[in-house]
Amino acid sequence: MRIRSALLAFATLSLPAGIIAVPAFADWPTFGRALCTAPGDQLGPVIASDGAGGAIVAWQDRRIFPFNIVAGHVLASGVVDVAWPINGRTLISDSLAGTIVPQGIESPAIVSDGAGGAIVSWPDGRSSTSGVDIYAHHVLATGAVDPAWPVNGTTVCSAIGEQLSPVIISDGAGGAFIAWTDSRSGTTVNELDIFAQHVLASGAIDPNWPVNGAPVTIAPKAQTGPVLVEDGVGGFFVAWDDLRSGNPGIDIFAEHVLRSGTVDPAWPVNGVAVSAAPGTQSAPRIVSDGVHGAIVAWTDTRDGTNQVFAQRVSSTGAIVSGWPVNGRLVSIGGTDEVLPVLAPDGAGGAIVAWGGGNTGHHNSLAQHLLASGALDAAWPATGRSLGFTPSEATNQVIASDGAGGAIVAWQQSDDVTQTDIFAQHVLASGALDAAYPVNGRAVCAVLRPQHEPDIVATGDGGAIVTWEDTRDGLNDIYALQVLQAGTLGVPGPPEPAGVAFAQPSPNPARGAVSLRYTLPRDATASLAIFDVGGRRVRLLSSGTQTAGEHVIAWDQRDDAGRNVGGGLYFARFEAEGRRLTQKIMALK
């Protein structure tokens, strides 16, 4: 019996109920779909899921002086959404605001709104008095800029001084939490802090939060480079580079911010030291551990060379039992291991990928870090190599495959003039997906450089990768879907017969979701609900099941009995090591 993973997607009330048709993957061009080929350069693409297998991409756009922030929508089919303007929707439309936006620092951040659109944030210098500020705007699934939001975006922070490098996550209710590096406390690079703000779905700033943002840390010296992840109960965790100790290197700290805008009183003021080891710890990345804590990974020089370390912090601010003080070494045996990225494994741990330089140049590597803090003994001790070519692999990005593994993409430089985008699928077992080439799948390998990739999971075991592309002489924005089977822009095999999922009934807006399937014979099987990051939300059934039809209801609560928030969820059915895949969209 062949049974694959089942996919059940819940969206917001603005989306229709019913079964989503299987996308026509053949509509994706071999080396990517052009999202913007307007004159001038388009830079720094960032990507978010549209909740239906496609993606919204935002970028800094230099087609017309002064520059702008633009977003585009590519459908799961690979077709650019015809409801959106050709070459994307500009987010700054007022001519006066446009004339005084600073040039070259508008690095956007993006997050899904849960209704097929996205919220985009960026640094903005339109004010001649306050310096660079933080703005955000909402682009709807229709491609229109949200008319309920202020023209040219909501002012997230307009404090005196520079506010830079915003990062953003969903608040689970159509709004967003945004954090940034802030210089309001001083005038030098040694006096930087981390602030955060809550923007509601209406475009208004949460009145419970301080004007111009809540301080996450105002510790002495510089705190920079914040990264965010949700805590699963309405708040979020922040991690950052911290210079307070002057040891003389950088340390990694983290803080827990409640939905109310206050720092969790159970946590130390100005954060807990994730790692205060000698040397420099820098460039943290963070994911949820699925039980209201977080895992952080970073580049670390404590032993005289670049290595990758990671640490797990509980919801109380304590280091989780079994994890070493100052972190677990992830990159064993390497000589220049840098810039890790993470994806949750759905079981409290994470898949970590990075650029490893133990061959004289950097290749892409990955390792599985268990919830216990141990490295997965089934994986190679030095990490799984994702590609073996004698070229430089950098700028790794990662997305969960929803089954305990991950899809990793990177830019690969063969010489000084040619850079391509590659991707590889590493399974939960630590093996590479046999459907992928041994050195990774070429996402884009046309003449002239392609660089600055970003990635988002599509919810069906695959992902969409976006990047800057110079095939036409200037920087344009392209994207391509990478399927779980290793194919790029081509249809996969038909689904096997034997097990089928019915449309949810009744409508989840009015009650529990009923999942119905049929087993051709007795089997050991399980049915569970996962979120878009691959973390298990609810185990519905597990054990021996008899042949015939089964109906199991999900009351939209997690394993702890709490109501889940709006967003994208997956129902995964497994039996005899196989899974069933089908995509369903229901109201939420």
Sequence and secondary structure as in RCSB ss.txt:
>XXXX:A:sequence
MRIRSALLAFATLSLPAGIIAVPAFADWPTFGRALCTAPGDQLGPVIASDGAGGAIVAWQDRRIFPFNIVAGHVL
ASGVVDVAWPINGRTLISDSLAGTIVPQGIESPAIVSDGAGGAIVSWPDGRSSTSGVDIYAHHVLATGAVDPAWP
VNGTTVCSAIGEQLSPVIISDGAGGAFIAWTDSRSGTTVNELDIFAQHVLASGAIDPNWPVNGAPVTIAPKAQTG
PVLVEDGVGGFFVAWDDLRSGNPGIDIFAEHVLRSGTVDPAWPVNGVAVSAAPGTQSAPRIVSDGVHGAIVAWTD
TRDGTNQVFAQRVSSTGAIVSGWPVNGRLVSIGGTDEVLPVLAPDGAGGAIVAWGGGNTGHHNSLAQHLLASGAL
DAAWPATGRSLGFTPSEATNQVIASDGAGGAIVAWQQSDDVTQTDIFAQHVLASGALDAAYPVNGRAVCAVLRPQ
HEPDIVATGDGGAIVTWEDTRDGLNDIYALQVLQAGTLGVPGPPEPAGVAFAQPSPNPARGAVSLRYTLPRDATA
SLAIFDVGGRRVRLLSSGTQTAGEHVIAWDQRDDAGRNVGGGLYFARFEAEGRRLTQKIMALK
>XXXX:A:secstr
        EE  TTS  EE     GGGS TT EEEE  SS EEEEEEEE SSS EEEEEEE SSSS EEEEEEE 
TTS B TTS TT EES   HHHHHTS SS    EEEE SSS EEEEEEE   SSS SEEEEEEE TTS B TTS 
TT EEEE  SS EEEEEEEE SSS EEEEEEE TT SSTTS EEEEEEE TTS B TTS TT EEEE  SS EEE
EEEEE SSS EEEEEEE TT SSS EEEEEEE TTSSB TTS TT EEEE  SS EEEEEEEE SSS EEEEEEE
 TTSS EEEEEEE TTS B TTS TT EE STT SSEEEEEEEE SSS EEEEEEE TTSS EEEEEEE TTS B
 TTS TT EES   SSEEEEEEEEE SSS EEEEEEEESSSS EEEEEEEE TTS B TTS TT EEEE  SS E
EEEEEEE SSS EEEEEEE TTSS EEEEEEE TTS BSS      SS      BS TTSS EEEEEEESS EEE
EEEEEETTS EEEEEEEEEE SEEEEEEE SB TTS B  SS EEEEEEETTEE    EEE  
